[in-house]
Amino acid sequence: MLEEVERWLARRSWSVADRPLERILAAKRSTRVSVVLPALNEEATVGDIVAVIRRELMSESVPLVDELVVIDSGSTDRTAEVAAAAGARVVARDAILPRIPAVPGKGEVLWRSLMVTSGDVVCFVDADLRDFSADFVTGIVGPLLTDPDVDFVKAMYDRPLGDTPGQGGRVTELVARPLLNLHWPQLAGFVQPLGGEYAARRSLLERLPFPVGYGVELGLLVDALHTVGLDALAQVDVGVRKHRHQDGQALGRMAAAIYRTAQLRLSRGHLVRPWLTQFERGEAGFTPRTYAVDTEERPPMAEITEYARRRVA
């Protein structure tokens, strides 16, 4: 590990207990905090997450979060209804920036969320978390409120796979961590580089391009490094993350998108073929299924006309 990264780990890696809630609230002052949950068919979990945030972080005694928005990216279940009943403002992905046709993907939703939120600090939380704790929000928002030199904070945690501790994050260990260590060794200290829980200053997020799909977390992390430098990045231990795990083929598609995102950042010249073929066993044997790898990226939100007009208004 680079000496620079060892120093960074000592300076910019914390535990949620390092910043008591009272200290965070005292430092908040007039800073507005937005929490965004990107959601697609998460009716089983999104309501509980919203309820915890509303109860523990949006009360008169604990006014940490100013707005809580669920961006529904085309759910076919009761995600929107459950989230609204729990107290979130629910916005349909396709209703945001209708001039620009929406494409499927988590990054697309996160990018559009900047248009319908107003917080100086924007906190992203995945909507499939189980046994959700408010520490996931306070942990990553805290450094942004108490340390003006920090611009981007990722949560770190243990990720059990079923009942086995420490075995989650398979794409992280097999794809993202090798890529970062080999090509961006300054980022080798991040425990969960692909984690979906992170917070950043709007002033940074609006300057970054957003990969539309699974590559968004790696893309934002790499681009944040290049934009503000390693010392403006941080991570906070929030405990244990329990969530719905995807099957092996879905993980393969995720891995391909992440590799593609990395490859785009390594070279704007020759690009690898953006397709992934996987195999499914059927009655006649193995059948190939070919999927397009997410390659589109949205420009920095600061370059979008509607966003610029909103800021002036």
C-alpha positions in Angstrom: 0.0 0.0 0.0 1.2 3.5 -0.8 2.5 5.5 2.1 0.0 8.2 1.1 -2.8 5.8 1.5 -1.6 4.6 4.9 -1.6 8.2 6.1 -5.0 8.7 4.5 -6.4 5.7 6.4 -5.2 7.2 9.7 -6.7 10.7 8.8 -9.8 9.9 6.9 -11.2 6.6 8.2 -13.5 6.9 11.1 -16.2 5.0 13.1 -19.7 6.3 13.4 -19.1 6.6 17.2 -16.4 9.2 16.5 -19.0 11.9 15.9 -21.9 11.8 18.4 -25.2 13.0 17.0 -25.1 16.1 19.2 -21.8 17.2 17.6 -23.2 16.7 14.1 -26.4 18.7 14.9 -24.4 21.5 16.4 -22.2 21.7 13.3 -25.1 21.5 10.8 -26.3 25.2 11.2 -27.9 26.2 7.9 -26.6 23.3 5.8 -29.4 21.4 4.2 -29.2 17.6 4.0 -31.0 15.5 1.4 -31.3 11.7 1.6 -32.1 9.9 -1.7 -33.2 6.3 -2.0 -33.1 4.9 -5.5 -35.7 2.2 -5.7 -36.9 -0.5 -8.1 -39.3 -3.1 -6.7 -38.3 -2.7 -3.1 -41.7 -2.7 -1.3 -40.4 -5.2 1.3 -37.7 -2.9 2.7 -38.1 0.7 1.5 -40.9 1.5 4.0 -38.8 0.5 7.0 -35.8 2.6 5.9 -38.0 5.7 5.3 -39.7 5.2 8.7 -36.4 5.0 10.6 -35.0 8.1 8.9 -38.3 10.0 9.6 -38.5 8.9 13.2 -34.8 9.3 14.2 -33.4 12.0 12.0 -36.3 14.3 11.0 -38.0 15.1 14.3 -38.1 18.5 16.1 -35.4 17.2 18.5 -33.2 15.7 15.8 -33.6 17.9 12.6 -30.6 16.4 10.8 -32.3 15.5 7.5 -34.2 18.2 5.7 -35.7 16.2 2.8 -36.1 12.5 2.1 -36.8 11.5 -1.5 -37.4 8.1 -3.0 -36.8 8.0 -6.7 -38.9 5.2 -8.2 -37.3 3.9 -11.4 -40.4 2.1 -12.8 -41.4 -0.3 -10.0 -44.1 -2.8 -10.8 -44.8 -3.5 -7.1 -46.0 -1.2 -4.3 -42.7 0.5 -3.8 -44.0 4.0 -4.4 -47.1 3.5 -2.3 -45.2 2.0 0.7 -42.5 4.7 0.6 -45.1 7.5 0.5 -47.1 6.0 3.3 -43.9 5.9 5.4 -43.3 9.6 4.9 -41.0 10.0 1.9 -41.6 12.3 -1.0 -41.8 9.9 -4.0 -40.7 11.1 -7.5 -40.9 8.9 -10.6 -37.7 8.8 -12.5 -39.4 9.5 -15.9 -41.0 12.7 -14.5 -37.5 14.2 -13.9 -36.0 16.1 -16.9 -38.5 14.7 -19.4 -36.7 16.4 -22.2 -34.0 13.7 -21.8 -35.4 10.2 -22.3 -34.6 8.0 -19.3 -32.6 4.8 -19.6 -32.6 1.9 -17.1 -29.9 1.9 -14.5 -29.1 3.0 -10.9 -26.7 5.7 -12.0 -29.5 7.3 -14.1 -31.7 7.6 -11.0 -28.9 9.1 -8.9 -28.1 11.6 -11.5 -31.7 12.7 -12.0 -32.1 13.0 -8.2 -29.9 16.1 -8.2 -32.6 17.9 -10.2 -35.3 17.3 -7.6 -33.4 17.7 -4.3 -32.1 20.9 -2.8 -29.6 19.8 -0.1 -26.1 21.2 0.1 -25.2 17.6 1.2 -26.7 14.7 -0.7 -26.8 11.3 0.9 -27.5 8.2 -1.2 -28.9 5.0 0.5 -29.9 1.8 -1.2 -33.5 0.8 -0.8 -32.9 -2.9 -0.2 -31.3 -2.7 3.2 -32.6 -4.9 6.0 -32.3 -4.1 9.7 -31.6 -0.5 8.7 -29.9 1.8 11.2 -29.9 5.6 11.2 -26.1 5.2 11.6 -25.9 4.7 7.9 -26.9 8.3 7.4 -25.3 10.0 10.4 -22.1 8.2 9.8 -21.5 9.5 6.3 -23.1 12.9 6.7 -21.2 13.7 9.9 -17.8 14.3 8.4 -19.3 16.6 5.7 -20.9 18.8 8.4 -18.0 18.8 10.9 -15.0 19.0 8.5 -15.0 21.5 5.7 -12.1 19.8 3.9 -14.1 16.6 3.3 -16.2 16.5 0.2 -17.1 12.8 -0.3 -17.8 10.1 2.3 -18.4 6.4 1.7 -19.8 4.0 4.3 -17.8 0.9 5.2 -19.2 -2.2 6.9 -19.2 -5.9 7.1 -21.3 -7.7 4.4 -22.4 -11.1 5.5 -23.5 -13.6 2.8 -26.4 -15.4 4.4 -25.1 -16.5 7.8 -21.5 -16.3 6.8 -19.7 -13.1 7.9 -17.5 -11.2 5.5 -18.4 -13.0 2.3 -20.6 -10.4 0.7 -19.3 -7.9 -1.9 -18.2 -10.6 -4.4 -17.9 -8.1 -7.3 -15.9 -5.8 -5.0 -13.3 -8.4 -4.2 -13.1 -10.0 -7.7 -13.4 -6.9 -9.9 -13.4 -3.5 -8.3 -10.6 -4.0 -5.7 -8.1 -5.4 -8.2 -8.9 -2.6 -10.7 -8.5 0.1 -8.1 -5.3 -1.3 -6.7 -3.7 -1.7 -10.1 -4.9 1.5 -11.8 -5.9 3.9 -9.0 -3.8 2.8 -6.0 -4.6 6.0 -4.1 -8.1 4.4 -3.7 -6.9 1.1 -2.4 -7.8 2.1 1.2 -11.6 2.1 0.6 -13.1 -0.9 2.3 -16.4 -0.8 0.3 -15.7 1.1 -3.0 -18.9 -0.2 -4.6 -21.2 0.4 -1.6 -24.4 2.2 -2.3 -24.3 4.3 0.9 -22.3 7.5 0.4 -22.7 11.3 0.8 -21.1 14.2 -0.9 -21.4 17.9 -1.3 -23.7 19.0 -4.1 -21.0 21.3 -5.3 -18.9 18.2 -6.1 -21.7 15.9 -7.4 -23.0 18.5 -9.9 -19.5 18.6 -11.5 -19.2 14.8 -12.0 -20.4 12.6 -14.9 -22.7 9.8 -13.8 -22.4 6.3 -15.5 -26.0 5.3 -15.9 -25.7 1.7 -14.7 -23.8 -0.4 -12.2 -20.6 1.4 -12.8 -21.8 4.6 -11.1 -20.1 3.9 -7.7 -16.7 3.2 -9.2 -17.0 6.1 -11.6 -18.0 8.6 -9.0 -15.2 7.5 -6.7 -12.5 7.7 -9.4 -13.8 11.0 -10.7 -14.0 12.5 -7.2 -10.4 11.6 -6.6 -9.3 13.4 -9.8 -11.5 16.4 -9.0 -10.8 17.1 -5.4 -7.9 14.8 -4.4 -7.6 11.9 -1.9 -7.6 14.0 1.2 -11.1 15.3 0.4 -12.4 11.7 0.4 -13.2 9.7 3.6 -15.0 6.6 4.9 -16.9 5.7 8.0 -17.5 2.3 9.7 -21.3 2.0 10.3 -21.3 -1.7 11.3 -23.1 -4.4 9.3 -25.0 -4.1 6.0 -27.7 -6.7 5.3 -29.4 -6.6 1.9 -30.8 -8.7 -0.9 -28.1 -10.6 -2.8 -28.2 -11.0 -6.5 -27.5 -14.2 -8.4 -24.3 -15.0 -10.2 -25.4 -14.0 -13.6 -26.6 -10.6 -12.4 -23.2 -10.2 -10.7 -21.5 -11.0 -14.0 -23.4 -8.2 -15.7 -22.5 -5.8 -12.8 -18.8 -6.8 -13.1 -18.8 -6.1 -16.9 -20.3 -2.7 -16.4 -17.8 -1.8 -13.7 -14.9 -3.0 -15.8 -16.3 -0.9 -18.7 -16.6 2.1 -16.5 -12.9 1.7 -15.4 -11.8 1.1 -19.0 -13.5 4.3 -20.2 -11.6 6.2 -17.6 -8.3 4.6 -18.4 -8.5 5.4 -22.1 -10.7 7.4 -24.3 -9.3 5.7 -27.3 -9.8 2.1 -28.2 -12.6 0.5 -26.2 -13.4 -3.2 -25.6 -16.5 -4.7 -27.1 -19.4 -3.6 -24.9 -21.3 -6.9 -24.8 -21.4 -9.8 -22.4 -22.5 -13.3 -23.2 -23.7 -15.6 -20.4 -25.2 -19.1 -20.5 -28.4 -20.6 -19.2 -29.1 -24.3 -19.2 -32.3 -25.2 -20.9 -33.9 -28.4 -22.1 -31.7 -28.4 -25.2 -28.5 -27.7 -23.3 -26.8 -24.3 -22.7 -28.3 -21.3 -24.3 -26.3 -18.2 -24.8 -27.8 -14.9 -23.7 -26.0 -11.7 -24.7 -26.4 -8.4 -22.9 -25.3 -4.9 -23.7 -22.9 -3.5 -21.1 -23.9 -0.1 -19.8 -21.7 2.4 -21.6 -23.7 5.6 -21.5 -22.8 8.3 -19.1 -24.7 11.4 -18.1 -22.8 14.7 -18.2 -22.2 16.8 -15.1 -25.5 18.1 -13.8 -24.0 21.6 -13.8 -24.1 21.5 -17.6 -27.8 20.8 -17.9 -29.9 23.8 -18.9 -32.8 23.1 -16.6 -30.5 22.6 -13.6 -28.8 25.9 -14.3 -32.1 27.7 -14.5 -33.3 26.2 -11.3 -30.2 27.5 -9.5 -30.8 31.0 -10.8 -34.5 31.0 -9.9 
